[in-house]
Amino acid sequence: MKDLKYIMMLCSVVLLLMSLAACKKDFLERAPSDLITSEEVFGNIENAEDFLNNAYNILPNWFDKPENNHVWALASGTDEAEQVWDADGDVNHFNTGNITPQYYPFMDRYFDLYKAIRRINIFLENYNKIPEEIGNSGQQVSRKQRLKGEAYGLRAYYYFELFKMWGDVALVKSSLDFSDPNVNKLKRSPVSEVYAYVLANVDSAVAILPAKYNSDALYGRMTATAVKALAARASLYYASKLFNSSNEESRWAEAAQKNKEAINFAGANGYVLCTAPGSTYSAYERVFQDIKNEEVLFTRFGVNTTSYYTNVDKITESNGFGGDGGTQVLQEMVDAYEMKDGKAINGSGSSYNDQKPYENRDPRLGYSVNYHGRLWKGREFNMKNGGLDRITWTPAPNYYIRKFLAEEYNLFTYSNYRYRPWVLFRLTELYLNYAEALNESMAAPNSEVYDAINAIRKRVDMPVLTSGLNKDQMRDKIRQERRVELAFEGHRFWDVRRWKIAEVVDKGAVHGVVISDNDVYTYPSIETRSFNPSKNYLLPIPQTEMDRNPNFIQNPGY
């Protein structure tokens, strides 16, 4: 694997100048050097924007490898799903506990994040060389100013990603050259300092950027709303047990405040929980289907339906519908969905029947998971032995992800494909964040905690929470609601780590379903997973970095 020094060296390689907007490769994939001067790059605003655009490239998206927040890969590294098409795939290192500083999923991301941060630092250091755009009247903010705000927003995002995964990390605030001896003298800064730097960059971005753009051409670029949502998420992580072992209530109070601010800011600028006319159910599904819906705060670049392709359908659909069946949903995830009356399936008075397991369940189960008998693309799923949708190899839970998929897309003919953006932030997450932080900051939940959770439940026609819950009971309800509402969106993997419950939920047997020819349901164990709480909550610093820099201290257990 490449260490930071080597990656910096790669930045001097000359590539061809083409436009990112035209989906072409950018010669500005490297830093200015004696081959291409900084004046050539930053003396032209088009070139300067292309240079910064490359810093967007490592935001999570559909195409990413498992180590880069790929939706089904992250789901398969926790109690949501199982990667069945490649039992030796990267994500299964998490399930077996086979994590070493020499290799593990996400290791490349460590270097990619620092590479992007260096690019942003170079951009900001050369910002004064960029000319103002001529004839930019009518824009919400000048192009030059917009780019500066985006740079701050991206830098905040990437430092949050670093502390989320590795804890203490080096704060690199300038564009150190690979030949600079100071590169090898960096030390890991405490999470408190990294978090403060994230917030400082957020503030700088918010001071410049508009809340949203009025041009489709700018859709998917950093906005003030997006960076406020980032600060809200970062504050929740910083307050959580992984980074707040003494449970300082002031951190929870700050997280509640930042999430409330982000909710109010989003609401003042036209963002609302989606509610489709005439149907509260379909609104939840449409969040992941419709471009530029009013619940989504930030996505990847673009609204082009032809030049951007994702293979999420191909990988996650069943063979019977032309897919690979690569990722399947665990029984543990299916069991997390309540009954329609709000009772847990194993709760007192529950009407759950394990031989009719999908009847009268939270509607989000049907909009997130394809199960036996579920109508999809004109026919019912058949998961029996010999059924069209049954995977024959093991381990196979025999459930498929439905969330994100386009029902009209025909994988046999590759017709009716429809672009769907990868959602990075949506308003619902802020409601869940706010409820969690507020509940943790007080002795007992107040009406605002209830209101935040009930707003999410009402829009899928689920009953409101029972009144009179104590703090611990409300915590359990919030975590359960977060689990089902944000299923497969890349949150659960990190949530169980920041809560420090991965040693329970990501360890031991996981299950699937088998349906006999005479419709008898059984729920066998398909895999036994490992999680070592003494070391697996944080990732190891890559060994190449440890070897290069004697000032770095490795994370515990590695």
Protein Blocks (a to p, Z undefined) as FASTA:
>chain_A
ZZfklmmmmmmpccddddfklopacfklpccdfkbcfklmmmpmklmmmmmmmmmmmgcc
fklcfklopaklmmmmmckbccfklmkbmklmmmnopacfkbcghklmmmmmmmmmmmmm
mmmmmmmmpccdehighiabdfklmmmmmmmmmmmmmmmmmmmmnopadddfbdcdfklm
klmmcccddfklmmmmmmmmmmmmmmmmcfbdcbfklgoiacfklmmmmmmmmmmmmmpm
klmmnopaklmmmmmmmmmmmmmmmmmnopacdddehiaklmmmmmmmpghiakbmbdce
hjbfklpccfklmmmmcfknopaolaccdfklmmmpccfkopafkbghiabdfklmmgoi
afklmmmpccehiagehiacdfbghiaklcfbdcdehpacfehpafklcfklopaiacdd
ddfbdfklmmmmmmmmmmmmpmbdcfklmmmmmmmmmmnopacddehiafklmmmmmmmm
mmmmmgonlmmmmmmmmnopmmmmmgcjdddddddfkopacdddfbdcdddfklmmpccd
dfklmmmmmkbccdehZZ
